[in-house]
């Protein structure tokens, strides 16, 4: 056993001692051929490898969240595990530095590249944790593009550490170890229609090719998962967002709608919970993530979770900021009972003002020039 073999084993055991259930090692070679977000040197020029690991969410908080009975318990769990995961990365990076190997932690979320045409607004990570996880055998890609584990499903949080140490790579999982059967419940659970129902994206990482559903504009996810709106096209159920603004078919419509939605969102009463996000001044509330947590290794449990979501009604917001799920007909009656100004922060015309439209056009021109 070489010194690097020994150090690699210690790193994998280190994160498991800190709460991870799975860990692996990706190297520059095992992610070669991938998109820009697989470039380890972006995080650290001298990077040679990355230790990537996964922590599990408490599955007990998921059913009541999907059924829109209890939002706060799942939000608290989601925030907790994200914080722990990022903290473990910081600790392991410190450990490696003390051993003489420069290292940089990769946070679980809310750290974005600034050198893209629209900067942090595009929400591209320094290095993709999902690609590292797939390349190193921490999990498998599901149709949703989320990383799946045979025990915890997609209810996991990833983090990683990039280091100059030339740690030996771990093998990716085989296709037979991936439980995704293409059931498409992840697509059905997405009110934003982010995932293309027909086309797939293929990514080459080292000697392996991985695939998942092609993404439409990521602004769709920001618009819905950000809480600006959340009503499914059927009108029968929603996310935890009380917003009723329409979800357009045209990807190009989302940038001005998102910018206009920020103004509507900021006028809503403050509720319980929430957290701060680097792209917002107002609190961000966990309202979606359905494509991730509807997924479970047991097909029957998967179906049950989707039914909880689809039968859980439509969320409305009270003047004190509290949220309540009611049948779709009752939700419409509640909207009709609001005065026009109050209703406008949840429903109705969200046509961008000339200033907002001009800003959106300017951002598009920057993106086109940068592309």
Secondary structure, 3 states (H helix, E strand, C coil): CCHHHHHHHHHHHHHHHCCCCEEEEEECCCCCCCCHHHCHHHCCCCCCEEEEEEEECCHHHHHHHHCCCCCHHHHHHHHHHHHHHHHHHHHHHHHHHHCCCCEEEECCCCCCCCCCCCHHHHCCCCCCHHHHHHHHCCCEECCCCCEEECCCECCEEEEEEEECCCCCCCCCCCHHHCCCCCCCHHHHCCCCCCEEEEEEEEEEECCEEEEEEEECCCHHHHHHHCCCCCECCCCCCECCCCCCCCCCCCHHHHHHHHHHHHHHHCCCCCCCCCECCCCCCCCECCCCCHHHHCCCCCHHHHHHHHHHHHCCCEEEECCCCCEEEECHHHHHHHHHCCCHHHHCCCCCCCCCCHHHHHHHHHHHHHHHHHC
